[in-house]
Amino acid sequence: MATTTCTRFTDEFQLYEELGKGAFSVVRRCVKLCTGQEYAAKIINTKKLSARDHQKLEREARICRLLKHPNIVRLHDSISEEGFHYLLFDLVTGGELFEDIVAREYYSEADASHCIQQILEAVLHCHQMGVVHRDLKPENLLLASKCKNAAVKLADFGLAIEVQGDQQAWFGFAGTPGYLSPEVLRKEAYGKPVDIWACGVILYILLVGYPPFWDEDQHKLYQQIKAGAYDFPSPEWDTVTPEAKNLINQMLTINPAKRITAQEALKHPWVCQRSTVASMMHRQETVECLKKFNARRKLKGAILTTMLVSRNFSVGRQTTAPATVSAAAAAAGTTAGLVEQAAKSLLNKKADVKEPQTTVIHNPVDGIKESSDSSNTTIEDEDVKGKSLDSSSVKAISEVSQSHPGSAPAIFSTKLTDILGCARRGSGPSAVPNSEAAAHSTQSPPQTPIMQTRFTDLVSCVGRAPVPQPQTELPSSRTSGPLPQTSPPTPSPSVSAQTRKQEIIKITEQLIEAINNGDFDAYAKICDPGLTSFEPEALGNLVEGMDFHRFYFENLLSKNSKPIHTTILNPHVHLIGEDAACIAYIRLTQFVDGQGRPRSSQSEETRVWHRRDSKWQNVHFHCSGAPAAPLQ
């Protein structure tokens, strides 16, 4: 019997600008022709999906269709056409909740109470419908619009599972490290209470701007979580009301049977009586900490999106897609776009430049320290006990969130060290055993040398953001496609890899010299025109393009005639395929101020580089610590 090809989406909808992009999907604004109604269309290339992935996609769509609540991003339609599947979601235009908070002029405990109330309302609806989200975290908390007091929307049900009543079972190791509950880490039966634990972590961050559980070593992070080892340190917690702390304690109760439920939490005085119970004092320190928290996770998202695009360039077309990636129309998605642009030119270091000087100090220790803090790496370890569980969902993305699944958490999620932390300590990271997640990886050993000893170093250095998981067919793809220079047949680093690391250090030196010289033309040649950056001068905002930097060149740097000496301390270079790399270092700047006095300033910097046509360009820059006065 002849099969009729469906063209309903093509016939009824008009596609417009791209909102986000991933390895095997893209999110675009679309309009229904007969009504003019706008939607966010997530377009999945089904030609690249396995049969198992098709089942997961259908499961996610089925779960999303169940959920109809003002605090949940709603799925309006699911349309399959030949080669593509379209998921039509609410067009959510307000961005992430956490980004909105740091832009506010006023933020108090009462505001945090209102936020968690909306999150709990969404969670309660999920639980009443027999759905456990399993991946509650800041990236999945969006705002309906840019309007003041816009509704919080819970997004991304790619890891959601369906449960019967208060059913407790082992549904697989899935979630994001810093938000995982003790019972998941102990590999015990779990259910709805895992979402409440994650809400407790989110509420903690909402009140002080940093997470309750944190360690550079993921094994230690997991030990903290399993022990419920968090506290309320002074001075930031001194101004938080006892009622708020009480709610957190009830949410972060180790025993899931004793943990507060969503319905009970909504009846807590701090939530339902916030006008009289929650403090109205402005929490400026929380906003400042939250800016840093946001910047770190955005930076990691940007770098990881760069990695994914670069990896696809290097290994050729993938045949299956156990992981999909979509970035918000903010940092990660923007950087992905930048990576795809060709690098036009490269500044050659001037042989006759004597001042300013740049010194590079290497740390002799070169190892891998295991993973990190409460990173926003989404992990999913299916079939850990050899069972095929229908409840494990593919990690897909609602229209503007950025989360990544995978069947092998070991390779990435267990090795997320903080390079910035390494640089700050002035010593290289040391190797440690694999974490619990690694012990349950379904990947085979031959797949790990390249990604574990190279990419995981990269992921380690940046704050908190989702991590794309490896493709199971990656080794064969590397064999059939172009061979990356970072994957020699022997375990030892290749000469070409070491050479490229030196190239990255060299081009970073050249870029800093251009800054020291106030040479904007030279600087612009090394940087991508759409360079994105997080730096102290931008007050926690993501800056895109060259105009922000041009101001300093034209009004300060070009007029600076004082001697400047820059030292790059402890650089860590991490190669991402053939055409991308990340370098993290401490930048120590010595200069003479206007009164002729010697001064020094220090900043921790990370730069993401992309190479096209044998030329490197800086596509993303992250700076924390003091501004590199008088340079930036």
C-alpha positions in Angstrom: 0.0 0.0 0.0 1.3 3.4 -0.9 2.4 5.7 1.9 1.3 9.3 1.9 4.0 11.7 3.0 2.7 14.2 5.6 3.3 17.8 4.8 1.1 19.4 7.5 3.8 21.5 9.1 5.1 22.7 5.7 1.6 23.6 4.6 0.3 25.2 7.7 3.3 27.0 9.3 5.9 29.6 8.2 9.4 29.4 9.7 11.3 32.5 10.8 14.5 33.2 12.7 16.5 30.7 14.6 16.3 30.7 18.4 18.7 28.0 19.2 20.7 25.3 17.6 22.1 21.9 18.5 23.8 18.9 16.9 20.7 17.3 15.5 18.0 19.9 16.1 17.3 23.5 15.7 14.7 25.8 17.3 13.0 28.4 15.2 10.2 30.8 15.6 7.2 29.9 13.5 3.8 31.3 12.8 0.6 29.3 12.0 -0.6 30.8 8.8 -4.4 30.6 9.4 -4.3 32.2 12.9 -1.1 34.2 13.1 -0.2 32.5 16.4 3.5 32.3 17.2 5.2 29.1 18.4 8.7 27.9 19.0 9.3 24.9 16.7 11.9 22.4 17.7 12.9 20.7 14.5 14.6 17.3 14.9 16.4 15.7 12.0 15.0 12.2 12.4 17.3 10.8 9.7 20.0 10.9 12.3 18.0 9.2 15.1 18.0 5.5 16.0 14.9 3.5 16.5 15.5 3.8 20.3 15.8 7.6 20.0 12.5 7.7 18.0 10.8 6.0 21.0 12.3 8.4 23.4 11.2 11.4 21.3 7.7 10.0 21.2 7.8 9.5 25.0 8.8 13.1 25.7 6.0 14.3 23.4 3.5 12.1 25.2 4.6 13.5 28.6 4.5 17.1 27.4 1.0 16.7 26.0 -0.2 15.6 29.5 1.0 18.8 31.2 -1.2 21.9 30.9 -0.3 24.4 33.5 0.5 28.2 33.4 4.0 27.5 34.9 5.0 24.8 32.4 6.1 25.4 28.8 3.3 23.8 26.9 3.6 21.5 23.9 0.9 22.4 21.4 1.5 20.0 18.6 3.8 17.2 17.5 4.1 16.7 13.7 6.2 14.1 11.8 7.2 14.7 8.2 9.6 12.7 6.1 13.0 13.3 7.6 12.0 15.7 10.3 9.9 15.9 13.4 8.4 19.2 14.7 7.5 19.9 18.3 5.5 23.1 18.7 6.0 24.8 22.1 5.0 28.0 23.7 7.2 30.8 22.4 8.9 31.8 25.6 10.6 35.1 25.2 11.6 36.2 28.8 14.8 34.2 29.0 16.1 32.4 32.1 14.7 33.3 35.5 18.2 33.6 37.0 19.3 36.0 34.3 16.3 38.2 35.0 17.0 38.3 38.7 20.5 39.7 38.3 19.1 42.5 36.1 16.6 43.6 38.7 17.2 46.7 40.8 15.5 45.1 43.8 15.5 41.5 44.9 14.5 40.1 48.3 13.5 37.0 50.1 9.9 37.6 49.2 10.9 37.6 45.6 12.7 34.3 46.0 9.5 33.0 47.8 7.4 34.0 44.8 9.8 32.3 42.4 9.9 29.0 44.3 6.1 29.1 44.7 5.7 29.1 40.9 8.3 26.3 40.5 6.5 24.2 43.2 3.1 24.8 41.4 4.6 23.4 38.2 6.2 20.5 40.1 2.9 19.7 41.9 1.0 19.6 38.6 3.7 17.2 37.2 3.4 14.9 40.2 -0.4 15.0 40.1 -0.2 13.9 36.5 2.2 11.1 37.3 5.3 12.8 35.9 8.7 13.2 37.5 10.9 15.8 35.8 14.3 14.5 37.0 16.2 17.5 35.8 15.1 20.6 37.7 17.8 23.3 37.5 18.2 27.0 36.6 18.6 26.4 32.9 15.1 24.9 32.8 13.4 27.8 34.6 12.3 30.4 32.0 10.1 33.5 32.0 7.0 33.8 29.8 8.0 37.3 28.6 10.1 40.3 29.3 7.2 41.9 31.2 7.6 42.6 34.9 6.2 39.8 37.0 6.1 37.4 34.0 5.2 33.8 34.9 8.0 31.3 35.6 7.9 28.4 33.1 9.3 25.0 33.7 10.9 23.6 30.6 12.7 20.6 29.2 11.0 17.3 29.9 13.6 15.2 28.0 14.5 13.2 31.1 11.0 13.1 32.6 9.5 9.7 33.5 6.0 8.5 34.2 5.2 6.9 37.5 2.1 5.4 39.1 1.1 7.2 42.3 3.9 7.2 44.8 5.8 4.5 43.0 9.4 4.1 43.9 11.7 2.3 41.4 15.1 2.4 39.9 14.6 4.4 36.7 18.3 4.9 35.9 21.0 7.4 36.8 19.8 10.7 35.4 19.9 14.4 36.2 22.5 17.1 36.8 25.3 16.4 39.4 24.7 19.3 41.8 21.0 18.7 41.8 20.9 14.9 42.2 19.3 13.5 45.2 20.9 11.1 47.7 18.7 8.2 46.7 19.7 8.5 43.1 23.4 8.6 44.0 22.9 5.6 46.2 21.2 3.9 43.2 18.1 3.2 45.2 14.5 3.2 44.1 13.3 6.7 43.7 10.3 8.8 42.6 8.7 12.2 43.0 10.8 13.3 46.0 13.9 13.7 43.7 12.2 16.8 42.2 11.7 18.3 45.7 15.4 17.8 46.5 16.3 19.7 43.4 13.8 22.5 44.4 15.7 22.7 47.7 19.0 23.2 45.9 17.4 25.9 43.6 15.9 27.7 46.6 19.3 27.7 48.4 20.8 29.3 45.3 17.9 31.8 45.0 18.7 33.1 48.5 22.5 33.4 48.4 23.6 33.0 44.8 25.7 29.9 45.2 24.8 26.1 45.6 24.6 24.2 48.8 26.8 21.3 47.6 30.1 22.1 45.8 33.4 20.4 45.3 35.9 20.3 42.4 36.1 16.5 42.8 32.8 15.0 41.7 33.2 12.0 44.0 33.5 14.4 47.0 30.5 16.3 45.7 28.4 13.1 45.6 29.6 12.3 49.1 28.4 15.7 50.3 25.0 15.2 48.8 24.6 11.7 50.2 25.5 12.9 53.6 23.3 16.0 53.3 26.4 18.0 54.2 25.4 21.6 53.7 25.2 24.6 56.1 24.1 28.2 56.3 27.4 30.1 56.7 27.8 33.7 58.0 27.5 36.4 57.1 25.2 35.9 54.0 22.8 33.5 55.8 22.5 35.7 58.9 20.0 37.9 57.2 17.8 35.0 55.9 14.7 34.3 58.0 14.5 31.1 60.0 11.4 30.1 58.1 13.3 30.1 54.8 16.0 27.9 56.3 13.3 25.6 57.7 11.8 25.1 54.2 15.2 24.3 52.8 15.9 21.8 55.5 12.6 20.0 54.8 13.4 19.9 51.1 17.0 18.7 51.6 16.0 15.9 53.9 18.1 12.8 53.1 15.3 10.3 53.7 12.9 10.8 50.7 10.0 9.3 52.7 10.4 12.2 55.2 11.1 14.9 52.6 8.4 17.5 52.3 6.0 17.1 49.2 5.2 19.8 46.7 1.8 20.2 48.1 3.1 20.6 51.7 5.8 23.0 50.6 3.2 25.3 49.0 1.4 25.4 52.4 4.6 26.4 54.2 4.3 29.8 55.9 7.3 31.2 54.1 5.6 30.5 50.7 1.9 31.1 51.4 2.3 33.9 53.8 5.4 35.6 52.4 4.0 39.1 52.8 4.4 38.7 56.6 7.0 36.0 56.9 9.6 36.5 54.2 12.1 39.4 54.5 11.7 42.4 52.2 15.3 43.4 52.5 17.2 43.9 49.3 19.8 41.2 48.9 22.6 42.8 46.9 25.2 40.3 47.8 23.0 37.5 46.5 22.6 39.3 43.2 26.4 39.7 42.9 27.0 36.0 43.7 24.3 35.0 41.3 25.9 37.0 38.5 29.1 35.0 39.0 27.1 31.8 39.2 25.3 32.6 35.9 28.5 33.6 34.2 30.2 30.4 35.0 27.4 28.1 33.8 27.0 30.3 30.6 30.7 30.1 29.9 30.6 26.3 30.2 27.6 26.2 27.9 29.3 28.3 25.3 32.5 26.2 25.4 30.7 23.0 25.2 28.6 24.1 22.3 31.8 25.1 20.6 33.1 21.6 21.3 30.1 19.9 19.9 30.1 21.9 16.7 33.9 21.4 16.3 33.6 17.7 17.0 31.0 17.4 14.2 33.3 19.2 11.9 36.2 16.8 12.8 34.6 13.4 12.8 32.1 13.8 10.0 28.4 13.0 10.0 27.1 10.9 12.9 24.8 8.1 12.2 22.9 8.0 15.4 22.0 10.6 18.0 21.8 9.5 21.6 22.3 13.1 22.6 20.8 16.3 21.3 21.8 19.8 22.1 20.0 23.0 21.9 21.2 26.4 23.3 19.2 29.4 24.3 19.3 32.3 22.0 21.9 33.6 24.5 25.4 32.5 25.2 25.6 29.0 24.1 23.6 29.3 20.9 25.4 32.5 20.0 28.8 30.9 20.4 27.8 27.9 18.4 27.0 30.3 15.6 30.3 32.1 16.0 32.2 28.8 15.8 30.8 28.1 12.4 32.1 31.4 11.0 35.4 31.2 9.1 38.4 32.8 10.8 39.5 35.5 8.3 42.9 36.5 9.5 45.5 36.0 12.2 47.9 38.6 13.7 51.5 37.7 13.5 53.5 38.7 16.5 55.6 41.8 16.0 59.3 40.9 16.2 60.3 44.4 17.1 57.9 44.9 20.0 59.8 45.2 23.3 57.0 46.7 25.4 54.6 45.7 26.6 56.0 42.2 27.4 54.1 39.0 28.0 55.6 36.2 30.0 54.2 32.7 30.1 54.8 30.6 33.2 53.9 26.9 32.8 53.0 24.6 35.6 54.9 21.3 35.4 52.0 19.3 36.7 49.8 18.0 33.9 47.0 15.8 34.9 43.3 15.5 35.2 41.4 16.2 38.4 38.0 14.6 38.6 35.0 16.6 38.3 33.4 19.4 39.7 31.1 21.4 41.7 27.4 21.4 41.1 27.9 21.7 37.4 25.0 21.9 35.0 26.0 18.7 33.2 22.9 16.7 32.5 23.6 13.0 32.7 21.6 9.9 31.9 22.9 6.4 32.5 20.4 4.0 31.0 20.2 0.3 31.8 22.7 0.5 34.6 21.4 -2.8 35.8 21.1 -4.4 32.4 17.4 -3.6 32.0 15.8 -1.7 29.3 13.6 0.8 31.1 10.9 2.5 29.2 10.9 5.2 31.7 14.3 6.6 30.7 13.7 9.5 28.3 16.0 11.0 25.7 17.4 14.3 26.8 15.7 16.6 24.3 15.2 20.3 24.6 12.3 22.6 24.8 12.5 25.7 22.7 15.0 27.8 24.6 16.6 25.6 27.2 20.1 24.1 27.0 20.4 20.6 28.4 22.2 17.5 27.2 21.5 13.8 27.7 23.6 10.8 27.0 24.0 7.2 27.7 27.4 7.5 29.2 27.8 9.9 32.1 31.2 8.6 32.9 33.1 10.2 30.1 32.0 13.7 30.7 30.1 14.2 33.9 32.7 12.6 36.0 35.6 14.8 34.9 34.5 18.3 35.2 37.3 20.1 37.0 37.5 23.8 37.3 40.4 25.1 35.2 39.9 28.5 36.7 40.3 26.9 40.0 43.5 25.1 38.9 44.9 28.4 37.8 43.9 30.1 40.9 45.6 27.5 43.0 48.7 27.8 40.9 49.1 24.1 40.5 47.9 21.6 38.0 45.1 19.2 38.8 45.9 15.6 39.8 44.4 12.4 38.6 41.8 10.7 40.8 39.7 7.6 40.3 36.5 7.6 38.4 33.4 8.6 40.2 30.3 6.5 40.9 28.8 7.6 37.6 31.8 6.4 35.8 31.6 3.0 37.4 28.2 2.6 35.7 29.1 3.8 32.3 27.9 1.7 29.4 30.7 2.9 27.1 33.6 0.6 26.2 37.2 1.5 27.3 38.6 2.1 23.8 36.3 5.1 23.5 37.6 7.0 26.5 41.3 8.0 25.9 40.7 11.0 23.7 37.7 12.4 25.3 38.7 11.6 28.9 42.2 12.9 28.7 41.5 15.9 26.5 37.9 17.1 26.5 37.2 16.5 30.1 40.1 18.8 31.0 38.3 21.5 29.1 35.0 21.0 30.7 36.7 21.1 34.0 37.7 24.7 33.7 34.5 26.5 33.4 31.6 27.1 35.7 28.2 25.4 35.3 26.5 24.5 32.2 25.2 21.5 30.3 27.6 19.0 28.7 26.9 17.2 25.5 27.5 13.5 25.8 29.6 11.4 23.3 28.1 9.5 20.4 28.4 5.8 20.9 29.7 5.4 17.3 32.4 8.0 17.8 35.4 5.6 17.5 34.2 4.3 14.2 33.5 7.8 13.0 37.0 8.8 13.8 38.3 5.9 11.8 36.2 6.6 8.7 36.3 10.4 8.8 39.1 12.9 9.1 41.4 12.0 11.9 41.7 14.7 14.6 45.3 15.6 15.4 44.5 14.9 19.0 43.9 11.2 18.5 47.1 9.4 17.8 47.1 5.6 17.9 49.1 5.5 21.1 48.0 6.8 24.5 50.7 9.4 24.7 50.1 13.0 23.5 51.0 13.5 19.9 53.6 16.0 18.7 50.9 17.8 16.7 48.7 18.1 19.8 51.6 19.7 21.8 52.4 21.9 18.8 48.8 23.2 18.7 48.8 23.8 22.4 51.9 26.0 21.9 50.0 27.7 19.1 47.2 28.6 21.4 49.5 30.0 24.0 51.3 32.0 21.3 48.2 33.5 19.8 46.9 34.3 23.3 50.2 36.2 23.9 49.7 38.1 20.7 46.2 39.1 21.6 47.3 40.4 25.0 50.1 42.3 23.4 47.6 43.9 21.0 45.6 45.0 24.0 48.7 46.3 25.8 49.7 48.2 22.7 46.2 49.7 22.3 46.2 48.3 18.7 42.5 47.7 18.0 43.2 46.7 14.4 45.5 43.9 15.5 43.1 42.9 18.2 40.1 42.8 15.8 42.1 40.5 13.4 42.6 37.9 16.1 39.0 38.1 17.4 35.8 36.9 15.7 33.6 39.9 14.9 30.9 38.4 17.1 33.1 37.7 20.0 31.1 37.0 23.2 32.5 37.8 26.6 31.8 37.9 30.3 34.0 40.3 32.2 33.8 42.5 35.3 33.3 45.6 33.2 30.1 44.2 31.8 28.6 43.7 35.3 27.7 40.1 34.8 26.1 40.5 31.3 27.0 38.7 28.2 28.5 41.1 25.7 28.5 40.3 22.0 30.6 42.0 19.3 33.5 44.4 19.2 31.9 47.8 20.1 32.2 47.2 23.8 35.9 46.6 23.6 36.5 49.3 21.0 35.5 51.9 23.5 38.4 51.0 25.8 40.9 51.0 22.9 39.8 54.4 21.6 39.5 56.1 25.0 42.1 54.5 27.2 44.4 51.9 25.7 45.6 54.0 22.8 46.5 56.8 25.1 48.4 54.6 27.5 52.1 55.3 27.1 53.3 53.8 30.4 55.3 50.6 30.5 53.2 47.5 30.8 54.3 43.9 31.6 51.9 41.0 31.4 52.6 37.6 32.8 50.5 34.6 31.9 50.6 32.2 34.9 49.9 28.5 34.7 48.2 28.3 31.3 46.1 25.2 30.7 45.3 24.5 27.1 42.6 22.0 26.1 42.1 20.9 22.5 38.6 20.2 21.2 38.9 18.2 18.1 41.0 19.7 15.3 39.6 23.2 15.1 38.8 24.4 18.6 40.6 24.9 21.9 40.3 26.5 25.3 43.0 28.2 27.3 42.6 29.2 31.0 45.3 31.2 32.9 45.9 33.8 35.4 46.9 37.2 33.9 49.2 39.2 36.1 49.6 42.8 34.8 52.3 45.2 36.1 52.0 48.9 35.1 52.8 52.4 36.3 49.8 54.6 37.2 49.2 58.2 36.5 51.3 59.3 39.5 54.2 57.2 38.5 53.6 54.5 41.1 54.1 50.8 40.2 50.8 48.8 40.3 49.7 45.3 39.7 46.4 43.7 38.9 45.3 40.1 38.5 42.5 38.4 36.7 41.5 34.8 35.9 40.8 34.4 32.2 39.5 31.7 29.8 39.5 32.1 26.1 37.8 29.8 23.5 39.6 29.7 20.1 38.3 28.3 16.8 40.4 27.6 13.7 39.2 27.8 10.1 41.5 27.8 7.1 44.5 27.3 9.4 43.9 30.5 11.3 42.8 30.9 14.9 40.2 33.4 16.2 39.0 34.1 19.7 35.3 33.5 19.8 34.6 33.7 23.6 36.3 35.4 26.5 35.6 35.0 30.2 37.3 37.1 32.9 36.8 37.0 36.6 38.5 38.7 39.5 39.7 42.3 39.3 39.5 44.1 35.9 42.9 44.0 34.1 43.4 47.7 34.8 44.4 49.8 33.2 43.8 47.7 30.1 40.2 46.8 30.2 
